Amino acid sequence: MNKELKLISVVMSVYNSEKTVSQAIDSILNQTYSNIELLIMDDCSDDQTYKILKTYEKKYMFIKVFRNDKNIGLTKSLNLLIKKTKGSFIARQDGDDVSYKDRFEKQLDFIEKYNLDACTTRSKTFPLDELRPKFSYYLPLRILIYYKNPFIHGSLMIKREIIINLGLYDERFYYSQDYKLMKDLINNNYKIKIMKEILYLLNTEDNISTQFSKKQKYYSKCVQKNIIPNNIENF
């Protein structure tokens, strides 16, 4: 790895992702930007996910694998990983998505060009091959954020000091933690943009959003209304 380049810490939390995690990791390994570390949390999977992760860790020194003793969810898992990062920038990657090979290089250039604190990219979905965000991309983020989350969480790149200053992800939000983070960034006048370029492939089949859509909608409404979610484990 080139030590002259700024270190990007990639954080990925996975649960029962044996069918997709290799493709996600490979998309990180194939990046044109070389100075990265990849931190992965296995959130107590009961399939072969952890075994797959350990094979990558043994092969690549910059991959570090951790495992929760019990399933604690994405929000807390990401916070645990971020606390272990060493990079100047934090990049997200989901275990069932794919990053284009020049994603990190172009995102970092974009952040530095516009003096940003964070950015995300547009994505194509699979298997439906849809563009996200589509028309909402052209609307002002300060207005749009009160009605929907236009940001693709898995494509996030953010300065480490910024997310640390915000107190990491809000652990009161078991779901829609990304929506809460983005709204907090905008409300605190941090500079964030969405790149027009498509640099991410987003899985929209059998993922958290589809499996727990009712809970996702509830937590999203909490973000929009600026209220704290209730405990809805039996929701």
Beta strands, then each sheet from edge to edge (+ up, - down):
strand 1: 8-14
strand 2: 36-42
strand 3: 63-67
strand 4: 89-92
strand 5: 98-99
strand 6: 118-126
strand 7: 131-132
strand 8: 157-159
strand 9: 192-203
sheet 1: 3+ 2+ 1+ 4+ 8- 6+ 7-
sheet 2: 3+ 2+ 1+ 4+ 8- 6+ 9+ 5-
end
